[in-house]
Amino acid sequence: MWEFRKGLWLASLVVLLVTGAVSLLISRSFSNRVDRLTSFSRRVAEGDFRPIDADRSGDALEAFGGVPE
């Protein structure tokens, strides 16, 4: 029984670490995109209307992130 519990704890730890790493990568991706949009908004508020490079990820944030094609 102890070997089974040990294996279960180890598998749980591995799953926790992998999901934590994937969550970190996804949240950083969104955070970077939101930072770009914030910077763009500040530039527009200051009168600089140059577009930013479009982010071609295909999600809802793409509509706000750059020049439409």
C-alpha positions in Angstrom: 0.0 0.0 0.0 2.9 2.4 0.8 4.3 2.0 -2.7 1.0 2.9 -4.2 0.6 6.0 -2.1 4.2 7.0 -2.8 3.5 6.7 -6.6 0.3 8.6 -6.3 2.0 11.5 -4.4 4.8 11.6 -7.0 2.3 11.6 -9.9 0.3 14.3 -8.2 3.4 16.4 -7.7 4.4 16.0 -11.4 0.9 17.0 -12.6 0.9 20.0 -10.2 4.3 21.2 -11.5 3.4 20.7 -15.2 0.0 22.5 -14.9 1.7 25.3 -12.9 4.3 25.8 -15.6 1.7 25.8 -18.4 -0.5 28.3 -16.4 2.5 30.6 -15.9 3.3 30.6 -19.6 -0.3 31.3 -20.6 -0.7 34.1 -18.0 2.6 35.7 -19.1 1.4 35.7 -22.7 -1.8 37.5 -21.8 0.0 39.8 -19.5 2.5 40.8 -22.2 -0.3 41.5 -24.6 -2.3 43.6 -22.1 0.9 45.5 -21.4 1.3 46.2 -25.1 -2.3 47.4 -25.3 -1.8 49.6 -22.2 1.3 51.2 -23.8 -0.6 51.8 -27.0 -3.5 53.4 -25.2 -1.1 55.8 -23.4 0.5 56.7 -26.7 -2.9 57.4 -28.2 -3.9 59.5 -25.2 -0.8 61.6 -25.8 -1.7 62.1 -29.5 0.6 59.5 -31.1 -1.7 57.5 -33.4 0.8 55.2 -35.0 -0.5 51.6 -35.0 1.3 48.8 -33.2 2.3 45.6 -34.9 -0.7 43.2 -35.1 -0.5 40.1 -32.9 -1.7 37.2 -35.0 -2.8 34.8 -32.3 -6.4 34.6 -33.5 -8.2 35.3 -30.2 -10.4 38.2 -29.0 -7.5 40.4 -28.1 -6.3 40.4 -31.7 -9.2 42.7 -32.7 -7.8 45.4 -30.4 -4.1 44.9 -30.9 -3.2 46.3 -34.3 -4.1 47.4 -37.8 -6.9 45.4 -39.4 -6.0 43.8 -42.7 
